[in-house]
Each structure stands twice: as structure tokens, then as C-alpha cells.
Amino acid sequence: MAPLPDGFSYAEWNATYNGLSFGIAAMGSATIFFWLQLPNVTKSYRTALTITGIVTLIATYHYIRIFNSWSEAFTVASKDGGDYEVKLTGAPFNDGYRYVDWLLTVPLLLIELILVMKLPQAETVSLSWKLGLASALMVALGYPGEIQEDLAVRWFWWCLSMIPFCYVVFTLAVGLAEATSKQPSPAAASLASAARYLTVFSWLTYPFVYMVKSVGLAGPAATMYEQVGYSIADVMAKAVFGVLIWALAAEKSAVEESGKLLPN
């Protein structure tokens, strides 16, 4: 929990406020949608879709906590009908909620993808453990650097967290290519590929947002870019990714029900 810099303009405060609001709305809406769709997929894929909803539910809760913490950290008022003035209240802004969220949801994101691809059981268990632990380690290694103002320390922890990060990204981009090609229909293979590459693309935004404070940006502008950047990346990595998981589950359910694929 690093102290907030002083001197926020109303535009910077409002951009962050809206970014966090967007995160709440997107995650909350996605949760409702995923769970309403559970009866529309076969039993084989309901666990994956349930986990998808759990991921966005956890994210909704933490975005509400981050939003409330942001709101409590400032007073925003218009003096004599003029421009809005933003002042710190002295209350701490707890961005640690974001890392708690990632520690819980990032492994689940990878597990739901593995489950919906319906790999052999031994491979499913092995990949779930490997990717789940690697992603949790990535998040745990990133947090000490996030709360540091010393750039050398931030870069040190960034480099450490990139080790498990690269392993997970490589596995998604290359290691699951063969399993993707074995999906039961061209549409299913296309959706599985899209889910893998969306994960890679959205994940690649996190290291760059993390580096915002390490490349010359500081103060309110850096905080705004960081919060808005993380919010957009989270929506892509969880809500949009979840829609692809649902679409893949629905496609494979339709194939199985039509008799084109015999259930395992």
C-alpha cells in the first residue's frame, strides 16, 4: 500500500474513478451472464463455466473494494460553481486488493481453459497444477515491487516475476497448440485458439502497466495510467476471456449433442 501522490487534477481522478466503475460493471454483468448460461451447456463443461463465473465474482468484489478505497481517499468539490478541486483526505488507498484478486483468479483462469478443452485426465491435472502454481508465483513475486518507490527494487521484482510469466505464456502459445488442433470442430478449434491468444495478449499488458512508474512517469499521471491500464487488462483477461470460454463450451456441447462427438 503505497501513499498516493498529491496534486490530482479532476480529469485524472475522474478517469481512474470511471475505470474502476467500468471494472465493477463489466465483471458483475459477466458473472450473471455466465451462471445463467450453465443450463445451456452439457455437464462436461459446467465446471469450467462455473469457475468462469467465480473468477468474475471475485473480481467484482475486489473492484468494489478498490473503488470504495479510491473514493474515500479523496474529496472532490466545486468551489463557488467553478472547476472541481481534488484533495487527499489522508485515508490510505489500498491497491493490495488487486493482488489478492489476481492471486485467487489468475490460476482459476488457466484451469477453466484447461477444463473446457477437455484434455486427457492426466494431462488436465498436470497442466492445472503447473500453470496454477506458476501463475500464483508470478503474482506473489510482482507484489513486493509494486509497493516500492525505489526503481531498482521494482525492476528486480519485475524480472523475477517474469520468469513464471514467460513459462505460462509459452505454454499457452506453444504447449497447447496440439490440443487446440484436436478440438471436435473447426469452430471449437478457432475459439480455443482465440481464448489462448487473448490470454497471452491481455497478460502482456500487465508487465507494461507495471513498468509505468519505472520509465519516467510519476505522480498522479502514473497512478491514473496504472489503475486504468490494469482495469482494462482485467476486463479483457476475465470478462472477455470468459465469453470465449462460454462460446467454446456451447459449441462443444452442441457438437456432442448432435452426435458428431462421442462423450468421453
N, C-alpha and C positions, 0 to 999 in steps of 0.2 A: 504494500500500500504506500505508494509514493505521494508526497504532498502535491497538490495542484498548483500550477503557476498562477500568479495574479495577472490581471490585465486582459481578461477575455473580452472581446467585442461581443455585441449581441449576435452578430452573424455567426461567429464561431461557436458560441454557446448554443444557439438555436440549431445549427447544423448537427451538432452532437446529440441534442435533445431529439431531433427528428430521426436521426439514425437509430437511436436506441428504441424509439417508438416503433419504427419500421420493423426492428427485430422482434419486438413483442407481438405485433400484429401478424407477421409472416409465420412465426413459429406457432403461435396459438391457432391460427387458421389451419395450418398444415396438420397439427395434431388431431383436430376434429375430423378433417378430411380422411386421414389415414385410418382412423379407427372406424369411421363409418363405412369404409371400403372392405373391412375384414370379411363380411359375409360373401363378398363378391369374388373372393379368390379361394382356391381349394385349400384343404387342411395343410398340405405340404408347405404352403407359403405364408400361413397366418402368423407363424412365429416371427418371420422376418419383418412382416408388416407391423406386427405389434411392437417390435423393437424400434422400428422407424418412428412410430408414434411416441414411444417412451423417450427417444432422443429429443424430439421437438418439444415434448412436455417439459423435460428437464431444462432445455434451452429457454423455454418461455418463462419458467420460474426464475432462472438466473438473470434473464434480461429485465424482468420486473425489478429484481433486487438492484441491479446496476442502474436502472432508470431512476429508481427512488433515491439511491445514493447520490446520483448526479444532481437531481432536483434539490436535495437537501443541502448540497454543498454550495448553493448559490442563492442569492436574492436577485430578482430581476424586476425592476420598477422603472416606470416612466415619470420623470420629474417635470411637473408643470406642462404635461402634454407633449414633451419633447422626445428625443431619442431614448430608447431603453438603455438603462445602465445596469451592468452586471457586476456584482460584488461577491467575493467569497464570504461564506458565513462562518468559516472556521471548522465546520463539520468535515470529517475526512471523506474522501471519495474512495470507496472500496472497489477497486477493479479486480481484486482477488477472486470475486465471484466468477469471472470469466475463466480463470484457470481451473477452478473447481468444476465448472461446467465441462470444459474440454477433457479433464481427467476422466469424467464419467462417460461423456458422449462419444469421444473420438474412437475408443476401442469398440463401442457398440456400432458405430457407423460401419466399420470394417467387417464386423461379424455379420451384420444384416446383409451386406453384399455377398459374403461367402455363403450364407444360408440360402439366399434367393437363387444363387447359381446352381444349387443342388449338386454339389460335388460328392464324390465318394466319402463315406463317413470318416474314414481315417484321415483323408486329406482335409476335410472340413474342420475336424478337431485340431489337427496340426497347424493349419493356417490361422485358425481363430486364436490359438494361444500365441503363436509367433507374432502376428500382426497386432493383436491386442496388447501384449506386453511391450512391444517396440513403440507403439503409439503412446502408451501411458508413460514410458520412459522419456519420450520426446517432450511431452508436456511438462513433466516434472523437471527436466533439465532446463527448459525455457524460462520457468518462473523466476529463479534467482536472478537472472539477468534483467528481466522485465522491471523489477523493482529497484534496479541500480541506476544511479546517475553517472557513475564512472563508466566512460565509454569502453575502456579496455576490458572491464569486467563484463559489460554487456556483450561485447564481441566474443569473449571467452565462452560464455554460456551459450551464445548463439551457435558457435562452432560445435560444441558438444551435442546440442540438441539436433543438429543437422545430421549426425551420424545415424540415429534410428530413423530420422525423417527420410533420408535417402534410401534406406533399406525398404521402408514401406512403399515409397513411390516407385522404386524399381520393381517390387513385387507386383504392384497394381498394373504398371505399364507393360511389363515383360512377363512376369511369372504367371499371370492369369490369362495370357493370350491364348494358350491352347484350350483351356477350359471354356473360354468365350466362344471359340470356334465350334465347340461341341454342343452349343445350345440347340434346342429342338426345332427352331425355325429361324429363318433369316431375320425376322423382326426381333426375336428374342436375342439373337446374337448382336444385333445392332444396338439394342437397348442396354445389354450388358456392357458392351464396349463403351457406349456413351456414359454409363454410370462410372466405369473405371476412369475414363479420361476427365470427366467432370471433377471427380475426387482429386485427381492429380492437379488439374488446373486450379481449383479452388484452394487446395493446400499450398500451391506455390505462391499464393498471395500472402500467406501468413508470414513467411520469413521476411518478405519485403516490408510489410507493415511493421513488423518487429524492429526493423532497421531504421525506421523513420527518425528516431531520436539519436541515431548513430551517424547520420550523414549530413549534419549541419543544421537540421531543423530543431527548434527548441521552443519552449514556452507554449502559449495557448494554441498556436497553429499546429504544432506537433501533436499535442493531445487530441485536437479535433480530428486530424488525419488518421491518427491511430484508432480512435474509437469508431469513426465512420468506416474505416477500412476493415476493421475486424467485424463490424456488423454486417457489411455486405458479404464478406467471405463466409461468415457463419450461415447466412441465409442460403447461399449457393451450396455450401457443403452439407447442410442439413435438410432444409425445406425442399429446395430444388432437387437435390440428390434423392430425397425421399420420394418425390413424384416419379422419378425414374425407377426406383425400386418397386413402387406400386405398379407402374406400367409393365415392368418385366414380370412381376408376379401375375398380373392379369393376363398377359399374353401367354405365359406358360400354362396357366390354368385353363385357358381356352383351348390350347393345343391338346392338353391331356384329356379334357372332357370330350373333345371331338374324336378321340381315338387315334390321333396321329402319334401319340407318345404313350407308351405303357408306363404307368406309375411304378416307381421302384418299390 
